[in-house]
């Protein structure tokens, strides 16, 4: 008995959504390496890099209720699609940011689209 055999019966839309989430999660792998990038490439002090990474976590706490409210109001599927698309665009901006103020803005935008909070 193969537990994976039923997966081929899933609709095409489910596979597309799973692929989009996989690509998005691969993109968020930049976050564990953000402190290294900030200190080695941009020359930030360790304290400043830690502050920037902490901003990401604070943003996640603040935007969680917002994403739940948006999901309730506009529908989970729409919010998830928008969040996946917009977070990919924002993550693309990371290599072009060189100043702390702009980096804060990019991190804030990244947490505005918390797709993992839109699945319920």
Residue frames as a rotation matrix with the C-alpha (Angstrom) as fourth column:
UNK 1
0.579 0.815 0.000 0.00
0.815 -0.579 0.000 0.00
0.000 0.000 -1.000 0.00
UNK 2
-0.508 -0.775 0.376 1.54
0.803 -0.584 -0.119 3.26
0.312 0.241 0.919 -1.19
UNK 3
0.014 0.545 -0.838 0.53
0.763 -0.548 -0.343 6.36
-0.646 -0.635 -0.423 0.80
UNK 4
-0.580 -0.336 -0.742 1.56
-0.129 -0.861 0.492 8.58
-0.804 0.381 0.456 -2.12
UNK 5
-0.787 0.213 0.579 -0.69
0.600 0.484 0.637 6.95
-0.144 0.849 -0.509 -4.71
UNK 6
0.226 0.970 -0.087 -3.65
0.932 -0.241 -0.269 9.23
-0.282 -0.021 -0.959 -4.03
UNK 7
-0.153 -0.360 -0.920 -1.63
0.213 -0.922 0.325 12.36
-0.965 -0.146 0.218 -4.77
UNK 8
-0.943 -0.256 0.211 -1.94
0.244 -0.103 0.964 11.97
-0.225 0.961 0.160 -8.53
UNK 9
-0.229 0.945 0.235 -5.70
0.934 0.145 0.326 12.46
0.274 0.294 -0.916 -8.20
UNK 10
-0.123 0.139 -0.983 -5.35
0.586 -0.789 -0.185 15.97
-0.801 -0.598 0.016 -6.76
UNK 11
0.831 0.495 0.253 -6.59
0.501 -0.468 -0.728 18.80
-0.242 0.732 -0.637 -9.01
UNK 12
0.172 -0.780 0.602 -4.11
0.825 -0.220 -0.521 20.76
0.539 0.586 0.605 -11.11
UNK 13
0.489 0.079 0.869 -4.75
-0.166 -0.969 0.182 23.91
0.857 -0.233 -0.460 -9.07
UNK 14
0.978 -0.154 0.138 -3.53
-0.105 0.207 0.973 22.18
-0.179 -0.966 0.186 -5.92
UNK 15
0.441 -0.862 0.250 -0.28
0.876 0.474 0.089 21.21
-0.195 0.180 0.964 -7.65
UNK 16
0.148 -0.352 0.924 0.25
0.513 -0.772 -0.376 24.75
0.845 0.530 0.066 -8.92
UNK 17
0.757 0.185 0.627 -0.34
-0.383 -0.652 0.654 26.16
0.530 -0.735 -0.422 -5.45
UNK 18
0.884 -0.466 0.041 2.05
0.267 0.574 0.774 23.61
-0.384 -0.673 0.632 -3.91
UNK 19
0.210 -0.827 0.522 4.72
0.950 0.047 -0.307 24.52
0.229 0.561 0.796 -6.45
UNK 20
0.314 -0.038 0.949 4.24
0.092 -0.993 -0.070 28.23
0.945 0.109 -0.308 -5.76
UNK 21
0.936 0.046 0.348 4.56
-0.337 -0.161 0.928 27.65
0.099 -0.986 -0.135 -2.02
UNK 22
0.661 -0.745 0.093 7.71
0.685 0.649 0.331 25.56
-0.306 -0.155 0.939 -2.55
UNK 23
0.067 -0.632 0.772 9.32
0.754 -0.475 -0.454 28.28
0.653 0.613 0.445 -4.63
UNK 24
0.536 0.205 0.819 8.30
-0.243 -0.892 0.382 30.90
0.809 -0.404 -0.428 -2.08
UNK 25
0.979 -0.178 0.102 9.71
-0.044 0.305 0.951 28.88
-0.200 -0.936 0.291 0.82
UNK 26
0.355 -0.898 0.261 12.95
0.935 0.340 -0.103 28.41
0.004 0.280 0.960 -1.08
UNK 27
0.122 -0.254 0.960 13.06
0.357 -0.891 -0.281 32.18
0.926 0.377 -0.018 -1.46
UNK 28
0.785 0.215 0.580 12.60
-0.405 -0.531 0.745 32.75
0.468 -0.820 -0.330 2.25
UNK 29
0.699 -0.632 -0.335 15.74
0.711 0.663 0.235 30.72
0.073 -0.403 0.912 2.90
UNK 30
0.004 -0.690 0.724 17.49
0.334 -0.681 -0.652 34.07
0.943 0.244 0.227 2.58
UNK 31
0.663 0.366 0.653 16.32
-0.374 -0.594 0.712 34.98
0.649 -0.716 -0.257 6.08
UNK 32
0.911 -0.373 -0.177 18.61
0.360 0.507 0.783 32.62
-0.202 -0.777 0.596 8.02
UNK 33
0.027 -0.962 0.273 21.54
0.999 0.039 0.038 34.05
-0.047 0.272 0.961 6.08
UNK 34
0.696 0.337 0.634 20.43
0.441 -0.897 -0.008 37.66
0.566 0.285 -0.773 6.35
UNK 35
0.918 -0.375 -0.130 22.70
-0.069 -0.471 0.879 38.45
-0.391 -0.798 -0.458 9.30
UNK 36
0.090 -0.918 0.386 25.72
0.636 0.351 0.687 37.06
-0.766 0.184 0.616 7.45
UNK 37
0.119 0.031 0.992 24.83
0.942 -0.320 -0.103 39.08
0.314 0.947 -0.067 4.34
UNK 38
0.908 0.308 0.285 24.40
0.216 -0.925 0.311 42.24
0.359 -0.221 -0.907 6.38
UNK 39
0.749 -0.656 -0.096 27.70
-0.089 -0.243 0.966 41.90
-0.657 -0.715 -0.241 8.22
UNK 40
-0.050 -0.849 0.527 29.94
0.547 0.418 0.725 40.49
-0.836 0.324 0.444 5.49
UNK 41
-0.170 0.015 0.985 28.56
0.981 -0.093 0.170 42.13
0.094 0.996 0.001 2.35
UNK 42
0.512 0.487 0.708 27.10
0.463 -0.850 0.250 45.39
0.724 0.200 -0.660 3.59
UNK 43
-0.491 -0.865 0.108 29.49
0.330 -0.299 -0.895 45.94
0.806 -0.404 0.432 6.52
UNK 44
0.447 0.695 0.563 26.82
-0.383 -0.421 0.823 46.31
0.808 -0.583 0.078 9.21
UNK 45
-0.613 -0.529 0.588 27.83
-0.749 0.151 -0.645 45.87
0.252 -0.835 -0.489 12.83
UNK 46
-0.839 0.259 -0.479 26.60
0.275 0.961 0.037 42.63
0.469 -0.101 -0.877 14.42
UNK 47
-0.691 0.601 -0.402 24.22
0.349 -0.209 -0.914 44.55
-0.632 -0.772 -0.065 16.69
UNK 48
-0.417 0.518 -0.747 22.69
-0.724 -0.686 -0.072 46.39
-0.550 0.511 0.661 13.75
UNK 49
-0.669 0.141 -0.730 22.31
-0.507 0.631 0.587 43.16
0.543 0.763 -0.351 11.76
UNK 50
-0.852 0.363 -0.377 20.62
0.516 0.702 -0.490 41.52
0.087 -0.612 -0.786 14.75
UNK 51
-0.563 0.656 -0.503 18.25
-0.110 -0.663 -0.741 44.47
-0.819 -0.361 0.445 15.01
UNK 52
-0.463 0.365 -0.808 17.28
-0.886 -0.222 0.407 44.11
-0.031 0.904 0.426 11.35
UNK 53
-0.749 0.175 -0.640 16.63
-0.027 0.956 0.293 40.38
0.663 0.236 -0.711 11.71
UNK 54
-0.794 0.481 -0.372 14.57
0.491 0.147 -0.859 41.07
-0.358 -0.865 -0.353 14.86
UNK 55
-0.588 0.586 -0.558 12.47
-0.615 -0.772 -0.164 43.54
-0.526 0.246 0.814 12.86
UNK 56
-0.633 0.331 -0.700 11.41
-0.495 0.523 0.694 40.67
0.596 0.785 -0.167 10.64
UNK 57
-0.723 0.327 -0.609 10.10
0.572 0.778 -0.262 38.73
0.388 -0.537 -0.749 13.64
UNK 58
-0.701 0.479 -0.528 8.31
0.172 -0.605 -0.778 41.76
-0.692 -0.636 0.342 15.10
UNK 59
-0.615 0.461 -0.640 6.70
-0.782 -0.463 0.418 42.39
-0.103 0.757 0.645 11.72
UNK 60
-0.708 0.334 -0.622 5.47
-0.002 0.880 0.475 38.80
0.706 0.338 -0.622 11.68
UNK 61
-0.704 0.440 -0.558 3.75
0.691 0.240 -0.682 39.28
-0.166 -0.865 -0.472 15.04
UNK 62
-0.620 0.449 -0.643 2.13
-0.210 -0.885 -0.415 42.51
-0.756 -0.123 0.643 13.96
UNK 63
-0.553 0.368 -0.747 0.87
-0.833 -0.218 0.509 41.36
0.025 0.904 0.427 10.56
UNK 64
-0.978 0.191 -0.086 -0.56
0.193 0.981 -0.005 37.99
0.084 -0.021 -0.996 11.63
UNK 65
-0.341 0.918 -0.201 -3.91
0.421 -0.042 -0.906 39.47
-0.841 -0.394 -0.372 12.72
UNK 66
-0.171 0.237 -0.956 -4.03
-0.676 -0.735 -0.062 41.57
-0.717 0.636 0.286 9.56
UNK 67
-0.805 -0.164 -0.570 -3.60
-0.561 0.524 0.641 38.56
0.193 0.836 -0.514 7.29
UNK 68
-0.827 0.562 -0.008 -6.32
0.514 0.751 -0.416 36.69
-0.227 -0.348 -0.909 9.20
UNK 69
-0.140 0.788 -0.600 -8.71
0.051 -0.599 -0.799 39.60
-0.989 -0.143 0.044 8.84
UNK 70
-0.343 -0.056 -0.938 -7.93
-0.864 -0.374 0.339 39.90
-0.369 0.926 0.080 5.12
UNK 71
-0.977 -0.033 -0.210 -8.48
-0.114 0.915 0.387 36.16
0.179 0.402 -0.898 4.66
UNK 72
-0.553 0.827 -0.098 -11.83
0.579 0.298 -0.759 36.35
-0.599 -0.476 -0.644 6.40
UNK 73
0.004 0.576 -0.817 -12.92
-0.193 -0.801 -0.566 39.35
-0.981 0.160 0.108 4.39
UNK 74
0.117 -0.048 -0.992 -11.61
-0.944 -0.314 -0.096 38.55
-0.307 0.948 -0.082 0.88
UNK 75
0.954 0.262 -0.144 -11.09
-0.293 0.916 -0.274 34.80
0.060 0.303 0.951 0.95
UNK 76
0.521 -0.775 0.358 -8.15
-0.097 0.363 0.927 32.61
-0.848 -0.517 0.113 1.74
UNK 77
0.357 -0.392 0.848 -7.27
0.846 0.520 -0.116 31.70
-0.395 0.759 0.518 -1.85
UNK 78
0.765 -0.037 0.643 -7.06
0.379 -0.781 -0.496 35.31
0.521 0.623 -0.584 -3.05
UNK 79
0.836 -0.461 0.298 -4.96
-0.542 -0.612 0.576 36.45
-0.083 -0.643 -0.761 -0.11
UNK 80
0.450 -0.699 0.555 -2.64
0.174 0.678 0.714 33.47
-0.876 -0.225 0.427 -0.47
UNK 81
0.464 -0.262 0.846 -2.11
0.886 0.139 -0.442 34.10
-0.002 0.955 0.296 -4.18
UNK 82
0.823 -0.122 0.555 -1.47
0.008 -0.974 -0.226 37.79
0.568 0.190 -0.801 -3.62
UNK 83
0.779 -0.543 0.314 0.89
-0.481 -0.196 0.854 37.15
-0.402 -0.817 -0.414 -0.73
UNK 84
0.420 -0.642 0.642 2.92
0.557 0.741 0.376 34.60
-0.716 0.200 0.669 -2.67
UNK 85
0.493 -0.185 0.850 3.25
0.799 -0.292 -0.526 36.90
0.345 0.939 0.004 -5.66
UNK 86
0.816 -0.120 0.565 4.03
-0.183 -0.982 0.055 40.06
0.548 -0.149 -0.823 -3.69
UNK 87
0.756 -0.588 0.288 6.49
-0.268 0.123 0.955 38.39
-0.597 -0.799 -0.065 -1.32
UNK 88
0.405 -0.621 0.671 8.41
0.836 0.549 0.004 37.03
-0.371 0.559 0.742 -4.31
UNK 89
0.570 -0.160 0.806 8.73
0.454 -0.756 -0.471 40.55
0.685 0.634 -0.358 -5.67
UNK 90
0.869 -0.216 0.445 9.87
-0.466 -0.662 0.588 41.92
0.167 -0.718 -0.676 -2.33
UNK 91
0.651 -0.660 0.375 12.44
0.159 0.602 0.783 39.14
-0.742 -0.450 0.497 -1.85
UNK 92
0.490 -0.448 0.748 13.80
0.857 0.093 -0.507 39.97
0.157 0.889 0.429 -5.30
UNK 93
0.773 -0.112 0.624 14.61
-0.032 -0.990 -0.138 43.47
0.633 0.087 -0.769 -4.00
UNK 94
0.913 -0.383 -0.139 16.99
0.210 0.152 0.966 42.30
-0.348 -0.911 0.220 -1.25
UNK 95
0.153 -0.953 0.260 20.18
0.955 0.211 0.210 42.35
-0.255 0.216 0.943 -3.34
UNK 96
-0.021 -0.122 0.992 19.52
0.666 -0.742 -0.077 45.93
0.745 0.660 0.097 -4.43
UNK 97
0.894 0.392 0.214 19.15
0.082 -0.615 0.785 47.37
0.440 -0.684 -0.582 -0.93
UNK 98
-0.042 -0.993 -0.109 22.24
0.556 0.067 -0.828 48.97
0.830 -0.096 0.550 0.57
UNK 99
-0.630 -0.138 0.764 20.91
-0.405 -0.782 -0.474 51.34
0.663 -0.608 0.437 3.26
UNK 100
-0.961 0.214 -0.177 19.37
0.267 0.533 -0.803 50.42
-0.078 -0.819 -0.569 6.62
UNK 101
-0.490 0.831 -0.265 16.24
-0.490 -0.513 -0.705 52.52
-0.722 -0.216 0.658 6.10
UNK 102
-0.080 0.439 -0.895 15.49
-0.973 0.162 0.166 50.80
0.218 0.884 0.414 2.79
UNK 103
-0.762 -0.240 -0.601 16.30
-0.147 0.969 -0.200 47.40
0.630 -0.064 -0.774 4.24
UNK 104
-0.857 0.513 0.043 13.77
-0.009 0.068 -0.998 48.01
-0.515 -0.856 -0.054 7.00
UNK 105
-0.149 0.832 -0.534 11.17
-0.865 -0.371 -0.338 48.89
-0.480 0.411 0.775 4.38
UNK 106
-0.278 -0.005 -0.960 11.86
-0.720 0.663 0.205 45.70
0.636 0.749 -0.188 2.40
UNK 107
-0.950 -0.082 -0.302 11.65
0.126 0.783 -0.609 43.57
0.286 -0.616 -0.734 5.55
UNK 108
-0.621 0.782 -0.048 8.40
-0.326 -0.314 -0.892 45.25
-0.713 -0.538 0.450 6.53
UNK 109
-0.014 0.613 -0.790 6.94
-0.999 -0.045 -0.017 44.55
-0.046 0.789 0.613 3.09
UNK 110
-0.661 -0.280 -0.697 8.09
-0.379 0.925 -0.012 40.94
0.648 0.256 -0.717 3.29
UNK 111
-0.940 0.292 -0.177 6.04
0.311 0.517 -0.797 40.43
-0.141 -0.805 -0.577 6.45
UNK 112
-0.486 0.820 -0.303 3.01
-0.726 -0.571 -0.383 42.19
-0.487 0.034 0.873 5.00
UNK 113
0.180 0.508 -0.842 2.41
-0.895 0.439 0.074 39.06
0.407 0.741 0.534 2.92
UNK 114
-0.592 -0.481 0.646 2.56
-0.753 0.616 -0.232 36.22
-0.286 -0.624 -0.727 5.47
UNK 115
-0.153 0.571 -0.806 1.15
-0.769 0.443 0.460 33.37
0.620 0.691 0.371 3.38
UNK 116
-0.740 -0.120 -0.662 1.58
0.198 0.901 -0.385 30.81
0.643 -0.416 -0.643 6.15
UNK 117
-0.882 0.458 -0.112 -1.02
-0.019 -0.273 -0.962 32.73
-0.471 -0.846 0.249 8.16
UNK 118
-0.371 0.754 -0.543 -3.57
-0.901 -0.435 0.012 32.59
-0.227 0.493 0.840 5.34
UNK 119
-0.770 -0.007 -0.638 -4.07
-0.339 0.852 0.400 28.85
0.541 0.524 -0.658 5.23
UNK 120
-0.887 0.430 -0.167 -6.74
0.396 0.523 -0.755 28.58
-0.237 -0.736 -0.635 7.92
